[in-house]
């Protein structure tokens, strides 16, 4: 019960603190499990083709998420990104995300390699972390995106980590909205 109250308080504070415009809704699900699932959902006023390209092309990533990207879109492929615009793909600040599977314009399953920049306590759990992203084309031409961050543990260290991941992810997803909805 104490864990449930902690999670509910955390979620309330997250929404209160970070939720000016609620275009991106973040929740943590820990329903009767020692694992946490970070769910982030948004609807963007853009067709599915544009949203899919934003997630699966170099141009897309570099317009909303990172200054440097390289994509090999295939099962077993990768998305390599670098937040350091002075860096280069392949240097020590590159993040490599493996493409586990995908169905075009429907689902994308990713697994990141954990670098030295990640907290030490996460490294033993690296094989358990996945990001499953669903894309749903809506009747009005908009697209709903629902992302599931899987593999986090229901411990104080991971709950604290969520204080970083949730607002950081929300800021990046707001960049996606701005990129796709610009006129």
N, C-alpha and C positions, 0 to 999 in steps of 0.2 A: 504494500500500500504506500509506503514511504517513497519508493521509486516512482510510482505512478504520480504522486503529488509533485515530486521533483520535476518530472517530465512536463506535467501540465503547467507548472509555474514557469518553467523554461520556455515553453511554447508561447504562453501568454506574454512574457517579457519580450520575446523575440518579435512577436506581432506588434506589440506596443512600441518598441524601440525602433524597429526598422520599417514599419509599414506606413509610410506617408500615402503613397498611391498603391493600392493593392492589386497591381497587375500581375505580380508573381506571388503565389501563395505557397508557403513552406510549412510542412508539418513533419513531425517525427512520429512514426508508428513503432510501437514496441509491444504490440498486443500479445501478451502472455508468452514472451520469448526473451532470451537473454541478448538478442540482437536488436539493433535499431535500423530502421529504414528511413532515410531522408527522402521525402516526397516533395518535389517542387513542380508546380503546375502554372501554366499561363496560356492565354489565348492571344494570338497575334493577328492583327488585321492584315493578313498577307496570304496568298495562295500557297498550297502545300509545296509546289515546285520550288518556290523561292525559299521557303523554310528548309527544305531538304538540302538545297544547294548551300545554304548558310552553314549547315552542319557537316557537309561532306566535300567541300571544295576549299582549296587554299584561299581563293579570293573571299569566300564566305567567312572563314575563320578570321582572316586578317581585317575584315571590315567590322567585326563586332566583338571579338574575344581577345585576340593577341596580335602583336605587331608582326610576328613571324610564324608561318605554318607550312607544313608539308603533309600531303595526304596520299595514301595508297589505299583507295577504297576497294577492298575485297575482304572476304573472310580470311583472317590471318594477316590482314594488312595493318595499317597504323595511321594514327594522327599524331604528328610530332609538332609541338608548339613551344614557343619561347616568349615569355613576357618581357624579356630584355631586348629592346629595339636595337641596342648596340651589339647584341650577341649574334649568334648564328645557330641554325639548326645543327644539332650534333654536339654543341658545346656542353659544359657541365650544368647549364641552366635549362637545357631542353627537357621537356616533359614528353615522354613517349606513352601513348595510349594505344593499346592493341584493339583492333576491331575483331571481336569474338564472332559476331554474326550480324546480319542485317537483312531486312526485307525493304526494298526501295520504297521510300515515302510512307513507311509504316512503323518500323522498329530499328533501333540501332543499339547494340550491346557492346559496351566498352570496358576495358580493364587497364588501369594505369599502372605503369611501373613506378614504384616508390623510390625516389631519389634521396640523397642525403638531406635535402631540404624538408623532408617529412619528419614528424616526431618519431623518435626511436620506438615507442610502444606500438606504433602501427606496423612496423616492418615485419614482425612475426605473423601478422594477419594479412599481409599483402595479397596472398592467393585468394582471399575471401571477398575482396572489394570489387564490385562491379557497378557500372552505371547503365541502367536499361532505360532507353528513351523511346516513348511512344509518340507517334505523330498521327493526329486525327483530322482529316479534312472535314470541315463543317459545311453545312448546306449554304451558308451565307458567303462562302469564299474565304472565310477565316480559317486558321489552323490552331488546334489545341495541341499543346506539348505537355507531356507528363513524364518527368524524370524520376527514377527510383535509384537512389544511392544505397547500395546493399553491402552489408558486411561490417558495419559499425557495431561495436559492443555497447551494451547498456551498463556503462561504468562511468564514474565521475570524470575520468580523463577524456573519454569520447564525448560525453555531454559538454564538457568544456570546449572541445574541438569544434562542436557544432556552433558554438558562439562565434567562431571564425568563419566556418564554411557557409553557414546560412546567409549572412549579409554579403559575403564575397560573391557567392553564386547569384544572389538576387541582383547585385549591381551588374554583373556580367549579363544576366538575362534581360535586364532593363536595356543594356546596350543592344542586345539582339532585337528587342522591340523597336528601339529607335532606328536601327539600321533598316529593318524590314518595313517600317511604316513611314519612312521618309518619302516626301513627294518630290 
